[in-house]
Amino acid sequence: MQVLDSVVPGTGEHFIKTEVLDKLGVAVYGWRKDINGLPIAESGSSITSRDMLKFGVLVNNGGRWKGEQLISEEFLAKATSDIIKPTEDWIPDTFNYGYFWYQTDMTIIGKSYDVKLAWGAGGQYILAIRDLDLVVVITGHDREDKIMTEVSKKILPQFAEKKSLWSRSNSDTKR
């Protein structure tokens, strides 16, 4: 947050509130602060599931919300890319890390999809899958992350199949 404070007018917290949260319509949120009173960027925030969904839509839309570019597409691409390979044992080997977002490829019904995900404590997730025009929000308490296995095996295939059927029927009408 101190870096942001040094490059924006006012404070980083005010900038994020007025330039992102207010424009997304996020009115109810919590943000834990450090001993200096600065918001802790990497953890301790809380928002509703509906507002989590908005962040996933923002990622899928390259930083655009209702026609306005809230976050530069270039920055968002970097933030959700594979900047580093996490080394913690509890993070799946296929996950890469950007700026507070993970990136992984998931194979769903034989096709690989680029998945951007925010991962919070105890099983809080925002999965943004642009190729499926899909955002999945998960809230709960799942310390062993079993929910991701269930989502990838049971939920995502349903959407991938619908997208595939829609694409085929759409191409049939164009012939």
Secondary structure, DSSP 8 states (H G I E B T S, - for coil): -HHHHHHSSS-HHHHHIIIIIHHHT--SEEE-B-TTS-B-SSS-EEE-HHHHHHHHHHHHTTTEETTEESS-HHHHHHHTS-SB----TTS-TT-EE-SS-EEEEEEETTEEEEEEEEEETTTEEEEEEGGGTEEEEE-S--TT-HHHHHIIIIIHHHHHHHHHHHHHHHHHHT-
